[in-house]
């Protein structure tokens, strides 16, 4: 085992001479074996070794005894140690997160503080090949993105240094054998034998079956993870070049735009990654309700033959197609502009709090300032409810030719501050049907199926 670990350390540059190395130690087999291994090579690498141990406040005296065990081991092996108490139950109540996530958040916060305190280059953790296989399997059950195959990184930046996992080259069984060989009696967490947690279920039931069918399964997963990680790194680099060259960001990275023709020339693999890079730039942190469905809609929007369309993303972000370009923008950053699609009858709330509805009726109700009726057979779906664009014109009822929307606003003496967000209803061919509350377009011939479209605008009285 020692040979495998040393080879991985050299291959992945997990240590360097004279480094300060912190080790997360729970007292279990993985972490205590890692502490022992690093202690054994301490002089060879001239490293300063410091153990970090935390009582998470979840198992009463057992948690305290785990920390005490680590303390005694460090004293016996002449290793520096920092211990702490993490009030996970209180954090759960405050943040509303689950036990495992709460414990992890507090633990990594503690790790980061100690990395900065000691100016440490590395934080070594005891994850191993079985953990990697479990993570890959769990990732595959949650989604279809290739990133799921990468599993746990062997090395990643953290708190001014790097998290390193030297045991990723060895299995749980090899670590247990290492403990026996060196007379190490680790602590055991009884909750690891319960399958109520997803990871435990995979460890106890799924992974043993796969290892039985393929004794080299752990090695296979590691090779797969390494390949996926290298491929992703290269493809992401290419996607960054795509974004740099073809995507324009504005409004302090709250708005992005690209031309569809130039973007679509790139392979789908790069377009997909560019989409996620754009979202990474626009969001401060990726919202949890962002899903693969949004990615599918993105590609549908690009390939759509419709000149104008939009898609809502989480947290008020919109993807808007306007002829040959795609724009990403937050509703609050649009300076009154918006674009909302109605695929059929329905009601929408506009950014200013006004409401516009479309319904099917059986008789041609009389028009009023805030409600109009069209022959349903004359309507080209979907409808778009949007703010005005430069050069907007409409064919006004009772007039020959078209009239500029700008001139209608002037005729109606609409204040300039209200014009940008005033709702315009247009059909699927881009024809303006209604400048809500002001003018409607000419009706078609109609009268073919006895059904009518009723549009109603309930203006927010506070504006």
N, C-alpha and C positions, 0 to 999 in steps of 0.2 A: 504493500500500500504506500509506504513512504516514497518509493521510487516514482509511482504514478503522480503523487502530489507534487514532488519536486519538479518533475517534467512539466506539469501544468503551470507551476509558478514561473518557470523560465519561459515557456511558450507564450504565456499571456502577460508577462511582466507584472506579476501580482505582488512583488516585493522589490525593494532595492536596498543596497547597503546603507546602513546608518539610519534607517527609517524609524519613525515612531509608529507602532502598530497597536491599535486598540482591538480587543476581541470581545464580541458579545457572548457572554457565558451564562447559560441558564442552569447549568449543572447536569443537563441531560447528556446522553452518549455523544452526540454530534459535537456540541460546543466544548465539552470537557476534553474530548479527544483532540480537537483542533488546538485548544490551549496547550495541551501536552506536546503536540507535534511542534508548534511554534516555539515552545520553550526549549525543545531539544535542538532546534536550529538557530537559537537566539545568538549564540556566540559566532557561529559561522557567518551569519548575515549582519552581525553587529547591530541588532535592532533593540529598541526599547519597547518592552511588552507591557501593556496595561490591560487588565481584565475589567470589563464593565458588566455589572450584574444588577438586576432590578426585581424587586418584589412588586408584582402587579396588583396585590390586594385582592386576589380572586380565590385563593385556596387556604385562607387562614394561616394556621401554623405551618402547614406544608410549604407555603411560599416563603415564609421566613426561614424555614430550615434549608430550603434550596440555596438562599443567599448565604446562610451560615456555612453550608457545605463548600460553596465556592470560596468563601473567605478562608476557610481552613486549608483548602487545596492550594490557594495562592500563597499562604503563609509557608506551607510545606515546600512548594516549588520555588519560593523566593520571587514571586511575581507581584508587581504593583496591582492594586485593585481600587475601583471606585464603585460604590454601591448606592442605590437609591430606592425610594418607595414611590410607586406610581399609582395614584388613586383612580383606577380604571372605572369602578362603579360610579364615582362622581362625574367623571368625564362622559360616561354614557348618558347620564341624566341630563347633563348640560348640552351635549351636542346631538343627542338622539341617534347615535350610531350603535352598531352591534358590538358585542364583546370583543371579537377578534380584531375588528378594525380599530376600535378604541385602544386596545392594548398595543397594537402596532404603531398607531399614531404617536402615543405617548412614549413608546420605546425609542422610536427613531428621533423624536425630539430630544430625548436624553442623549442618544448617540451623537447627534449633531452638536449639542452643547459641549460635549467632551472632546469632540474633534477640534472644535475651535479653541477650547481651553488649553489643550496640549499641543496645538499646531500639528496634529497628527496627519501623516500622509495616507494611512490606510486604516479602514475598519474591516476586520476579518470576521466573517460569519460562517457558521457550520453547515450551510446547505450542501447537499450532496446529490448524486446522480438519481436516486429515488425521488427526491424532492423535485428535481427537474422533470422527470417523467410524469409525476403527478400534476405539475403545473401545466405541462403541454396538454395532457388529457383533459384537464379542467377547462383550459382555454378553448379546446376544440368543441366542447359541449356548450360553450357560451356564445360562440360566434364563428364566422367563416373567414375572418381576416387572416392573412398569412402571418401576421405578427403573433398570433396565438402559438405558432410553432417555435417561436424564439425562446419561450419559457423564461427562466430566471437568468439574468445576465451574469456572466462570470466576473465581470468587472464593470463598474459604472461610476460616474462622478457623484460625489456626495460631500457636502459641507466643507468645500475647499480641498478635499482629497478624493479618495476612491473607496467604494465598497468592493471588497474582493472575497471570492469564495473558493479557496484552494481545494476543498473537498469535492468539487463538482466532477472530478475524475474517478471517484470511488463510490461504492454502494453502501447502503445502510449495513448490510451484512459484513462488509470489510471493516467498517468502523467499529462494529460490535466486537469483531475478532481482534482488532487493534487494542481495544480496551481490555479484553481478557489477557492478551499477550503482555501488557504492561501493568497488570494488576490494578486497573482503574475500575472502581465501582461507582458508576454514575447514579444520579438521582433519576427517578422515573415519575412522569406525570400521568396519573391514572386516566385523565381525560383523553389521552392519546389513544386509548383503547375503546373509546366510544365513537360510534359511526354517525352521530348526529350532525357533526360538522362535515361539510362536503369533502374537504381534503382528507379527513380521516377515512371517509367512506371509500374514496379512491385508493388510499393506502392499504386498507384492510381487505377490500373485496375485489377491486378491479385490477390493480397492479399485479398481485400474485398470480392471477389467471393469465395475464399477458406474459409474464416472466416464465410461467410454466410452458406456454406454447412456444415461446422464443427465449431461450436462455440468454441471448445477447440483446434483449430488448432495450436495456438501459444504454448500452453502447449505440444501438441504432438510433434511439431518441437523441442522444448527444450529438451524433453526426448530423441528424436532421436539423436540430436546433442551431448548430454551428453554420450549416449551409444557409438556413433561412435568415440568420442574423447577418451573414456576409452579403447575401443577395439584397436584403432590405437596405443595408447600409449603402450599397452602390445605387440602387434604384432611388432611394431618397435623395442622394446627392444629385442625380440627374433631374429629379423632380424639382429640387431647389433651383437648378439652373433654368428650368422651364418657367418657374414662377418669377424669377428675377428678370427674365427676358420678356415675358409676355403678359404679366399681370401688373396692373398699376394700382397702387394703394394711395389713399387720400384720407383726409380728416383724421390724421393721427392714427392710421391703421384701423379705422372703424368703417372703412369702405374699400371695396376692391372691384376691379373691372377688367375684363379681357375680351378680345375679339374672338368669336367662336371659330372662324375659319382657321386662324393661325393656331389656336389651342388644339383643335380637333385633329390636326395633322400628326400629333404625337401618339405613340402607342397608348392603349387603354390603361396599361399598368402605370404609366407616368401620369396620365390624366387623373387617375384615382388618387394617387399620392399627392398630386398638386392640389386637388380638392381639399384633402385633409390638411395640407400645409396652409392653405388659405384660411381655413377655419381656425387653425392654431394661431395664426396672426390676429384674427378678428376677435376671438374669444380670449378673455384673460385665463380661463380654465375651461376645458371641454365639458359641456353640460352632460350629465348622466343620461338624459333622455335623447341624446343624439344617437341614431341607429343606422343600420345598413339600409333601411328603407329610404333615408334621406339621400344616401349615396346613389341609390337607384333612381330617385327622382331627379337628381342632378344630371345624370346621363340622359334621362328622358327629356329633360329641358333642353339640353344641348342638341339632341337629334330631332326635336319636335319641328314640324313644318309650320307651326303657328308663329306668326310674327311677334306676338306679345303674349307673355304668360309669366306667372310668378309662383314661387313655392315658399311656404313658411318654414323656417327652421326654429329651433328652440331659442328662447330668450329674446324674441323680437327680431331676429335676423331674417332677412328675406333674400332669396335669389330671384332676380328679375331678368327676364329675357326681353329685350327690346330690339327687334329685327336681327341685327348681326352681332350683338354683344350680350354678355352676361354681367350683371352687377350684383354684388353682395353689399347689403347695407342694413343697418339697424333702423327700425322705425323711428326711434328718437333722434337719429342723426340725419334724417331725410329732409330737414328744413320744410316740413309740410307735405313732402311728396310721398306717395304711396301707390300701390298697385295690388289690388285684391281680385282674385278670380272667383266667379260663381259658375260652377259647372251646371247648375240647375236652380230651381226655386230654393230660396233660403234668405236668411237675414244676417247682415254683418254690421259690426260696430266700427265706425271710422275713427281715426286717431283723435279727432276732436270731441268724441263722445256722441256724435250724431249717429243715427241708425238708418240704414237703407235696406229695404226688403223687396224681394221679387216673388210673386205668387201667381198661380194659375187660377183663373176665374172663368165662369161659364157665360158671362155676359159683359158687354163693353161698358163698364162703369164710366161715369162722366169724369173727364179730366178736371184737375184743380191745380193750384200752384205746386203742391207737394205730392201729387199722385197722378200718374198717367197710365193709359192702357194701350197696348199694342196687340195686333193680331199675332197669335202665337206662331202661326205658320210662317210669318215673315222674320222670325228671330233666328239669327245664326249664333248658336252657343259655341263656347262659353261666353258669358258676359264678363267684362272687366270693369271694376269700379276703381277709378284712379284719379290722381291729381292731374292738372293740366301740364302740357308740354309745349315748348316753343312752336309756333306755327299751327296750333290746333285750329281746325275749322269744322263746321257742321252745316248740314243742309236744314235750315230752320223752316218749320211749318209756316206756310203762308208766304214764303219768299222764293224767288227764283235764284238758283245758284247757291253758293255757300257763304257763310259769314264767319269771320274770325272770332274765336272765343274771347280774345282780348277786347274786341269791340263790343261784344255783348256785355262784358263786365262794365265797360265804360258807360254804355247805354243805361244799364241798371244801377249805376252809381254804387257798385260794390267796392268797399274799401280795399286798398291795395293789400293790406295785411291779411285779408280773408281770401284773396284770389288763389294763392298758391295751393291751398288745401281744399278748394271747393270741389265737390265730387262730380265727376264726369262718368257717365255710363256708356260704354261702347260695346259693340257686338264682336263676335269671333272673327269678323273680317276687318275690324278696325274702324267701323263706321260709328260715329257718335250718335247715340239714340237720345240722350237727355243730358242737358246741363241742369242738374237737379235743382228744382225750385225756380228755374229761370226760363229755359227754352227746351222744347222737345223737337225732334226731327220729324220730317214728313213721314206719314204712314205709307206702307206698301199697299198693294191691291187688296190682299187679305181676304177674309170671309170664306175660308175653305173648310175649316174643321170645327168651327163653333167654340174654339178655346182662345183665351186671351191672356196675355201677360200683364200683370198689374205691378207697376213699380211705385214704391212709396218712400218718401224721404222725410224722416222725423228729425228735424234740425234741433241740435242742442241749443236750448234757449239761453244758455250761459255765455254764448259767444256772439 
